[in-house]
């Protein structure tokens, strides 16, 4: 079911369609709003010289960087679990022989 979600960035409303789960789409939109606000606060001393597009790009890059870090961490976790499982199976096999 298609729904519309509205967020506010830079004092203006932006509406988009959410074809997927609305709750998840709202969480994603809220994440963007929070990251834009965080970047705006960090850049407050340059507020008059930095464009909204630049702020939005910095927020998107921050979110993408966090996503990449989480993917790397997840991959490492899967490798660690696999290695530990292999060691555990070997230990169990030795103890039953």
N, C-alpha and C positions, 0 to 999 in steps of 0.2 A: 504494500500500500504506500503510495507516494504522499509525503507530507512536506511542508515547508518549515524551515528553521530560520529564524532571524537572529543575527548577532549584531553587536554594535562595535565598530572599529573607527577610531578617529572621529568620534561624535556622529557617525553616520550609520544607519541601519543597512545591513546586507542580508538578503534572503536567498536561500538556496534550497533545492529539492533534495530530500533524503529518500532515496529508493530503498535503502537497506534499513536495518533496525534504527528507529528514531533515537532511542536512548544512546546508542553508540555514536550516531552522527552528532548528537548534542554534546556528548563528551569530547569529541574531536574538535567541535567548534569552540567549546569552552576552553580547551587547551590552547587553541590559537589565540583567543582573546587574552588569556592570562599571560601567554608568552609575549604578545605584543605589548601589553601593559608593563611587563618586566623590562623589555628592551627600551621602552619609552622612559622608564624611570632611570635606567642606566645611562641613557643618552640625554638626560634632562639638561645638562650643561650646554648641549649642542642643539637643543630643541628648535631653535630658530633656523638652523642651517641644515638640519637633516630632514630629508623628505619622508613622507608617509610610506612611499614605496621602499625606501631604504630600510625603514623600521620593519616593515612587513617581510622584506627579504632576510634581514637578520634574524627575525623570529622564526621564519621557515628554516633557515640554516641551523639554528639552535635545535629545533625539533628534529630535523633530519639527522643531526649529529647524535642526539640522544637515541634516536631509533637505531642508528648504526652501532652505537655502543651496546645497546641491549641485544642486538642480533649477535654481536661478537661474544658477549657474555653468555648468551643462550647456547651458542655453538660450543663454547668452552665447557659449559655445564654438561651438555650432552656427551662430549668426549670424556669428561671426568666420570660420569655415570657409567658409560660404556666400559671404561677401563676398570672401574671398581667392581662392576658386575662380572666382568671377565675374571678378575682376581678372586672374587668370592666363589664363583663356579669352580675354578681350579682348586681352591681350598676345600670346598665341599667334596669334590671328586676324589681328592687325595685322602680325605678322612674316611670315605666310604670304601676305599679299596683295601 
